[in-house]
Amino acid sequence: MAYADTLFEDYYLKYASYFIKDRAIPEIDDGLKPVQRRILHTLFEMDDGKFHKVANVVGQTMRYHPHGDQSIFGSLVNLANKDMFIEKQGNFGSTLTGDPASAARYIECRLTPLAKEVLHDPEITEYVDSYDGRNREPVAFPAKIPVLLAMGAEGIASSMATRIMPHNLIELMEAQIACLRDEPFEVQPDFPTGGLVDVSEYNDGNGKVMVRAQLDVKDPKRIVIRQLPFGSTTESLIGSIEAAAKKNKLKIAGISDFTADEVEIEIRLARGVHSEETVDALYAFTDCESSISTNVLVIRAGHPCILPVTDVLRHNTQRLLEVLEAELKIERKQLHAKLRAKTLEQLFIKERIYKRIEEVREQEKIHEAIRAGFEPFESKVKELTSEDIDTLLKVPIRRISLYDINRANEEMKAIRNRLREIRDHLGHLSAYAITLLEGLIGRYREAFPRRTTITSFKRVDAREAAQRNLALKYDRSTGYLGYGLGSGDTLFDVSPYDRVLVIRKTGAYALHDEIERLFVDKGMLYCGFVDPDLVFTMIYRDRKGHPYVKRCKLDKFILNRGYELVPEGCRILQLTTDTDVMANISYKPTPRMRVFEEAFDLSLFPVRGNRAKGIRLAPKALKGVRLTRKPEQAEPTAPPADPEQGED
């Protein structure tokens, strides 16, 4: 049994680790999940400037991705619809309407110039074996921009999930520049569907945002939705509006979808209903407004971790410096090698060293002759290697005869100038990175405008926006209460979100919501909305038959939880919310009784807590009680000082 437990834990940990790191959670360095990285890697390998059939790209990607063509195709379409690294040709579906893409054999794609400019550099990319060991795939692309924040990401793995909002690429690069200059910066979400966003609770990426559709209410008889809230499509949004209308939460005459390249959903309002009074209901009862929780969970250094957005951007900025430094050092190394080769070639031809080997036939003596020819130029050429000599021996006679010294000097001068630039860039790496980012911003600003408007708004309370158009009925014959009853007396109009206070004849009371059909007994004493200032006055009798009066307010509740107004064994005889009322009490006659009836002004009794015991009116057995309006000139009996009054 212990072995089985250990085996299960071992296998589960391996599975969870694989699922988290290799499938669901993006890598912080290049912002990509493994399947996205493999798709782009395949496109880089296939790149010839022309469009490729998506079916072919999917098939080629299967060399790296072991989870089937459908997962690759879905990820490729999703990645292409972000309009950042993949250029589309054909029907890739629509993020606005939710329409699916055409089959992979009908559509084509290729890399965008941005992808080639900021992602691809095989010389500084780390590669590992693919799942079957036949190919090599990148661990992470040397990304120069914060891809993770620009595209956003969602993923669910074992015991953890990530939801990262997309941001505006230009604003992210401007924030990187501020970071390089040690200036404060802040970035906010920007959604491809536009709309409005309230980021007051964004909490640097680990809070929540409120998103809304953009509504055009210029016409009082119709509302036009121009932009969608993030996470919605025209289909889902229309479905939520129709569902709200069926539940009488909205009054509309019809809805039409004219969406093409831009969103245009027309809502025609019912007669007597106007745009401004319907807006709140749209936000409250449909997907026109929603709250999105965010959680920036990423893979960093091989481990999942939760980071604020600003830390992710700082990491990407540091990554940019590392990538640029690696590129400059590789270019410097290549230029040094090229300069050395040109210097050797120039000396070999200009100083006629090649003449030394015209009569030599043995390979070793050829090498010795060339080495001897370069001895006077040791200050220019150090450590002449066999590889250098072999390269010189491959110089064709035609190049020697046509060798242009001036042209060679110009080329070598250009190389030296570039080496000086590289040395300067390496010494001022932050300034070099800022120049690169400013160039990217200048070239791509028009391609990546901000689409979502940042604003602040208060979430619409569904109870406040709901229309009270449901008749709350009480059927005395059955004891049922609700707006779903077909018969009974109508008490007042409610909305499905209203909470109603119900006091039963037993003295039990509770606050109920969504009262479509509720059994409350055949003797309900009170039904109404909660009013914290409303005073309830009741006359009840205890087990001995003595009359009591109790006055209290009912303002604190736990929803749908039952409470008691009077002590156990007592019975409420009268209950009123009227303040100007008299209680006429009659007593059962007993020997030597002189007073058989008394009148009490109930307004003179104190208002106490709802758990307090009532005040005894008299130590006599109650015969009956009736409530009457207080006359203008009345001399009621003063409240007695009851020694039994107190808390339960």
Number of C-alpha atoms within 10 A of each C-alpha: 6 7 8 9 10 11 12 12 12 11 12 13 13 12 12 15 16 14 15 23 20 15 17 23 27 30 25 26 26 21 27 24 23 21 24 20 23 26 23 24 19 20 20 18 10 17 14 11 10 10 16 19 15 22 18 13 22 25 16 18 24 17 18 24 23 14 11 12 16 11 13 23 22 15 17 22 21 16 18 18 18 16 15 19 19 21 17 20 15 12 16 22 15 14 17 21 19 13 14 13 17 13 12 20 10 14 18 20 21 24 23 15 13 15 16 13 12 17 21 18 15 12 10 14 16 13 14 11 13 16 13 11 10 9 12 15 20 17 17 20 23 25 22 25 25 25 24 26 27 24 22 21 22 16 16 14 16 14 7 14 17 22 20 24 26 20 23 21 24 23 22 22 22 18 21 27 22 15 20 18 12 9 10 8 15 14 17 20 24 27 24 23 21 21 24 26 26 21 20 15 13 18 14 20 27 20 16 19 20 23 31 24 25 20 21 17 16 11 12 14 18 22 22 21 21 18 26 30 26 28 15 20 21 23 13 15 22 21 14 17 21 18 15 19 18 12 11 17 25 24 20 22 14 13 16 12 16 11 15 10 9 11 21 19 21 20 20 21 20 14 10 7 17 19 20 15 11 21 18 20 24 23 20 22 24 22 24 27 26 20 16 16 16 20 25 26 25 30 19 17 10 10 11 18 12 16 16 15 22 17 12 22 25 16 16 24 24 18 20 24 18 15 20 22 19 16 17 19 15 14 15 19 13 12 17 15 12 14 19 17 15 16 17 21 21 18 17 21 19 14 12 12 18 19 14 14 18 9 8 13 9 9 10 9 12 19 18 13 17 20 17 13 19 19 12 10 12 10 8 11 15 11 8 14 11 11 9 14 17 11 13 17 17 8 14 9 10 8 10 16 9 8 15 12 12 9 10 15 14 11 14 18 13 13 17 15 12 15 19 13 14 20 15 12 17 18 12 11 20 20 15 18 22 19 13 14 20 15 11 17 19 10 11 13 13 10 12 15 14 19 16 26 17 17 12 13 14 7 16 16 14 19 16 14 21 21 19 18 14 17 17 23 22 25 19 16 11 12 15 20 27 23 24 14 18 8 13 17 13 16 15 14 14 21 23 20 17 19 19 18 20 22 24 19 19 19 22 16 24 18 21 18 14 15 19 15 15 16 13 22 18 16 13 20 20 15 18 13 12 18 11 10 10 14 17 18 21 22 26 24 22 19 12 12 17 18 29 24 23 24 24 20 17 18 12 10 15 10 13 13 10 14 16 15 23 25 17 11 10 19 19 20 18 16 20 15 13 14 16 12 18 20 21 16 20 19 21 13 15 10 5 6 10 8 9 14 15 15 19 22 21 25 16 12 17 14 15 15 14 20 15 18 20 31 23 23 22 17 13 18 18 23 15 13 19 13 17 13 12 18 11 6 6 10 11 17 13 13 18 12 11 14 8 10 13 11 11 9
